[in-house]
Amino acid sequence: MSHLNLWQYHVDLTQPLAVHSHQHQVILKQREGLLLEWHDGKHCFWSEISPLPLFSKETLQQSKAEVLEFFSNHLIESFSVLEQLHQSHSANLSPSTNFGIEAGLYQLFHSDLKQHSDFIPRINGLMLSNSSSSQNSFHNDVVKQKISGQDFLLDCALIKESVNNLKENQKLRIDCNRSWTLQQAIDALSPLPQDKIEFVEEPLIDLQEDSCLELYEATGIHIALDESLREDEQSSNLLLTLTHEPNRIRDIGISALVIKPMLTGLYKTISLIDYCVLHGFIGVISSSIESSISLNLYWKLAQRYQLSAHQGLGTNHFFPADIIQPLIFSNIEKPILQENELTYLGQLL
């Protein structure tokens, strides 16, 4: 018999994590979210709803209320009915709620996700702003450096140090979270060796076509979109150009899309991945500090679409143990959590 259960988890991170956006900062000491437990009569699988503070517009409490209201307001007798209802109501749900429902339905109706593939995605590690390169959890040929946006000179020194610490074949991704003015970005990036920088992610407070072009021409460093992908398509000229004129987007220096499924929704994420594959952009699926339930699905998506760039999934070390363990390769029926970390909220279907 098919059914769907709702749980809530609360986990202390292994170390405090500073989350930056638009020169604002939140220190995460815990991560919490909702877990959907799906049973299709043969298999059990899981999906997650975990808004990220500072980045998600919705809170966890709002997402929980959405889920409970959605299932209480509709007569849902099967997963097929759920899929139909979700399609007609998804516009009224927040991205994280959409992601949780879509991730379950996607796993339910895509059996190929369970099949073995010879293509193995690579993971890009997350380097904290207070960490040296030797402390980075992943030693791949691409590393990522976030800046705080609160002290420009300190950020420039941090980036310079990160470049100096790169090994011979390594490249650096710089994540700015829209921290700089155009002139600051030019001043910070111009001295850097172009061949050592893969891209700079959302460098400008106001990212527009003309400012992207000016920055690219001044520095020769490619630009990646992240937050811009989640703006209102009707009000974002950059997003409209991305949709309709990919060659023009490429000409102004944009070469990569960094896609955060929890902040975007899974189906919109897949449409952006399709866009990258079709038009030759670098596609990066990136964590929003979710549990390995979601990281596992992201890995499978990267595998399914054969995304060759390093994926931004190197965040599971912030959890004391993988909720699904080991990351990526295991299918188990119960999350690995302590009794006080997991609360049953009831059966939805």
C-alpha positions in Angstrom: 0.0 0.0 0.0 1.4 3.4 -1.0 1.7 6.0 1.7 3.6 9.1 2.7 4.8 10.1 6.1 6.1 13.5 7.4 9.0 13.9 9.8 11.0 16.9 11.1 14.7 16.7 11.9 17.0 19.0 13.9 20.8 18.4 13.8 23.7 20.3 15.3 26.4 21.1 12.7 29.9 19.9 13.4 31.0 23.6 13.4 29.3 26.9 13.0 28.9 28.0 9.4 28.7 31.6 8.3 26.2 32.1 5.5 26.6 35.3 3.5 24.2 37.2 1.2 24.2 40.8 0.1 26.7 41.8 2.8 24.5 40.2 5.4 25.5 37.2 7.5 23.8 34.5 9.5 25.7 31.9 11.6 24.2 28.5 11.3 24.8 26.2 14.3 22.0 23.8 13.5 20.3 22.6 10.4 16.6 21.6 10.5 14.1 20.5 7.9 11.2 18.3 7.0 11.6 14.7 5.7 9.0 13.1 3.4 9.0 9.3 3.7 7.6 7.7 0.5 6.4 4.1 0.3 5.2 2.9 -3.1 4.4 -0.6 -2.0 7.9 -2.0 -3.0 10.4 0.6 -2.0 11.0 3.3 0.6 12.7 6.5 -0.3 13.0 10.0 1.1 12.9 13.7 0.1 13.7 16.8 2.1 12.3 20.3 2.7 14.9 22.5 4.3 14.8 26.3 3.6 18.1 28.0 4.0 18.1 31.0 6.4 19.0 34.3 4.6 18.6 32.7 1.2 15.1 31.2 1.3 12.2 33.6 1.4 10.1 31.0 3.4 10.9 29.8 6.9 10.7 26.2 7.9 7.5 26.9 9.8 5.9 28.4 6.7 7.0 25.3 4.7 5.5 23.0 7.3 2.3 24.9 7.2 2.2 24.7 3.4 2.7 21.0 3.4 0.0 20.3 6.0 -2.4 22.7 4.3 -1.8 21.2 0.9 -2.5 17.7 2.0 -5.4 18.6 4.2 -7.2 20.6 1.5 -7.2 17.9 -1.2 -8.4 14.4 -1.4 -5.2 12.6 -2.4 -5.7 8.9 -2.9 -2.6 8.0 -4.9 0.8 9.4 -6.0 -0.6 9.9 -9.5 -3.3 12.2 -8.0 -0.7 14.0 -6.0 1.4 14.6 -9.1 -1.7 16.1 -10.9 -2.6 18.3 -8.0 0.9 19.5 -7.5 1.2 20.5 -11.2 -1.9 22.8 -10.8 -0.9 24.2 -7.4 3.0 24.4 -7.6 2.9 28.2 -8.3 1.4 28.7 -4.9 4.0 26.8 -3.0 7.4 27.9 -1.9 10.6 26.6 -3.6 11.6 24.3 -0.8 8.1 22.8 -0.5 8.0 22.3 -4.2 11.4 20.7 -4.0 10.4 18.2 -1.4 7.3 17.1 -3.3 9.0 17.1 -6.7 12.0 15.2 -5.4 9.8 12.4 -4.2 7.7 12.2 -7.3 10.8 12.4 -9.5 12.3 9.4 -7.7 9.0 7.6 -7.9 8.6 7.9 -11.7 12.3 7.8 -12.8 13.5 4.3 -12.1 16.7 5.0 -14.1 18.0 7.0 -11.0 18.5 3.6 -9.4 20.6 2.3 -12.3 24.4 2.2 -12.3 26.2 4.6 -14.6 29.8 4.7 -15.6 29.8 8.5 -15.4 31.0 9.6 -12.0 30.4 13.3 -11.1 33.2 15.1 -9.4 32.6 17.1 -6.2 33.9 20.5 -5.5 34.8 21.1 -1.8 33.6 24.2 0.1 36.5 26.2 1.6 35.4 28.3 4.5 36.6 31.9 4.7 38.4 31.1 7.9 40.1 28.0 6.6 43.4 27.5 4.9 43.6 25.3 1.7 45.2 22.5 3.7 42.1 22.3 5.9 39.8 21.9 2.9 37.8 18.7 3.0 38.3 18.0 -0.8 41.6 18.1 -2.7 40.3 18.3 -6.2 41.4 20.4 -9.1 38.7 23.0 -8.3 38.3 24.7 -5.0 35.8 27.3 -3.9 36.4 30.5 -1.9 33.5 32.5 -0.3 33.9 36.1 0.7 32.0 37.9 3.4 31.5 41.2 1.6 31.9 43.0 4.9 35.6 44.1 4.6 36.7 44.6 1.0 40.5 44.7 1.7 40.2 41.6 3.8 38.3 39.8 1.1 40.9 40.8 -1.5 43.7 39.5 0.8 41.7 36.2 1.3 41.3 35.7 -2.4 45.0 36.4 -3.1 46.0 33.9 -0.4 43.7 31.3 -1.9 45.2 31.8 -5.4 48.7 31.5 -3.9 47.7 28.3 -2.2 46.4 26.6 -5.4 48.3 23.6 -6.6 49.7 23.5 -10.1 46.6 22.1 -11.8 44.0 23.7 -9.5 41.6 26.5 -10.3 39.6 28.7 -8.0 35.9 29.6 -7.9 35.1 32.8 -6.1 31.6 33.2 -4.6 30.8 36.8 -3.8 27.0 36.6 -3.1 26.5 40.0 -4.7 28.9 41.8 -2.4 30.8 44.3 -4.7 30.2 47.4 -6.7 31.5 47.2 -10.3 34.6 49.2 -9.4 35.3 47.0 -6.4 35.0 43.9 -8.5 37.4 45.3 -11.1 39.9 46.2 -8.5 39.7 42.9 -6.7 39.7 40.6 -9.8 42.0 42.5 -12.2 45.3 41.5 -10.5 44.4 37.8 -10.5 45.8 35.3 -13.0 42.9 34.6 -15.4 44.1 31.0 -16.0 43.7 30.3 -12.2 40.1 31.5 -11.9 37.3 29.2 -13.2 34.6 31.8 -12.6 33.4 34.5 -10.1 29.9 33.8 -8.9 27.4 36.7 -8.5 30.1 39.4 -8.0 28.0 42.5 -8.2 25.4 44.1 -6.0 23.5 45.0 -9.2 24.2 42.4 -11.8 23.0 43.7 -15.2 24.1 43.0 -18.8 26.2 46.2 -19.2 28.0 45.7 -15.8 28.7 42.0 -16.6 30.3 43.0 -19.9 32.3 45.8 -18.4 33.6 43.5 -15.7 34.4 40.7 -18.1 36.3 43.1 -20.5 38.2 44.6 -17.6 39.3 41.3 -16.0 38.9 38.5 -18.5 37.3 36.4 -15.7 34.1 34.5 -16.5 30.9 35.1 -14.4 28.5 32.5 -13.0 24.9 33.2 -12.1 23.3 31.9 -8.9 20.8 34.3 -7.2 19.9 35.8 -10.5 18.4 32.5 -11.6 15.8 32.8 -8.8 14.6 36.3 -9.6 11.2 37.1 -11.1 11.5 36.4 -14.8 9.2 39.4 -15.6 11.4 41.9 -13.8 14.9 40.6 -14.5 16.3 41.7 -17.9 19.3 39.5 -17.4 17.1 36.4 -16.9 15.0 37.3 -19.9 18.1 37.5 -22.0 19.4 34.2 -20.6 16.1 32.6 -21.6 15.9 34.0 -25.1 19.4 34.9 -26.2 22.0 32.5 -24.9 24.7 33.7 -27.3 24.3 37.2 -26.0 24.7 36.0 -22.4 27.8 34.2 -23.3 29.2 37.3 -25.0 29.0 39.3 -21.8 31.1 36.8 -20.0 28.6 34.5 -18.3 29.7 30.9 -18.7 28.2 29.0 -15.8 24.9 28.5 -13.9 25.1 27.5 -10.3 21.8 25.9 -9.5 20.6 25.3 -5.9 17.6 22.9 -6.1 16.3 23.6 -2.6 16.1 27.3 -3.3 14.8 26.8 -6.9 12.5 23.7 -6.9 13.5 20.5 -8.6 11.6 20.8 -11.8 13.0 24.3 -12.4 16.4 23.0 -11.6 16.0 20.3 -14.3 15.0 22.9 -16.8 18.1 24.9 -16.1 20.3 21.8 -16.4 18.6 21.1 -19.8 19.5 24.7 -20.7 23.2 24.2 -19.8 23.4 21.0 -21.8 21.6 22.5 -24.8 23.6 25.7 -25.0 27.0 24.7 -23.7 27.1 26.4 -20.4 28.8 25.0 -17.3 26.1 23.5 -15.1 26.8 23.2 -11.4 24.3 21.7 -8.9 25.0 23.2 -5.6 24.2 22.4 -2.0 22.2 24.6 0.3 23.6 22.8 3.4 21.0 20.0 3.1 21.3 16.5 4.4 22.7 13.7 2.3 19.2 12.7 1.4 19.2 15.7 -1.0 22.9 15.5 -1.8 22.3 11.9 -2.9 19.7 13.0 -5.4 21.9 15.9 -6.7 24.7 13.4 -7.4 22.3 11.2 -9.3 21.1 14.2 -11.4 24.6 15.2 -12.2 25.3 11.6 -13.2 22.1 11.3 -15.3 22.9 14.5 -17.2 26.7 13.9 -17.2 27.6 17.3 -15.8 31.4 17.4 -16.2 32.1 20.4 -14.1 32.8 19.9 -10.4 29.5 19.9 -8.6 29.0 22.0 -5.4 28.2 19.1 -3.1 31.1 19.1 -0.7 29.1 20.1 2.4 28.1 16.9 4.0 31.0 17.2 6.5 29.0 19.8 8.3 26.6 17.1 9.5 27.9 14.8 12.3 26.8 11.8 10.3 25.3 11.4 6.9 21.5 11.0 7.3 21.8 8.5 4.5 25.1 6.8 4.9 27.4 6.5 3.1 26.7 9.5 0.8 25.7 8.6 -2.7 25.8 4.9 -2.9 23.5 3.5 -0.2 19.8 2.8 -0.1 18.5 2.3 3.4 15.0 2.6 4.7 15.6 4.7 7.8 17.6 7.9 8.3 20.5 7.7 10.6 19.5 10.1 13.4 19.4 10.1 17.1 15.9 9.8 18.8 16.0 13.5 19.8 16.9 14.7 16.3 13.9 13.2 14.5 10.2 13.9 15.2 7.2 12.1 13.6 4.6 14.6 12.4 2.0 12.2 10.9 0.8 10.4 7.8 0.0 12.7 4.8 -1.2 10.0 2.4 
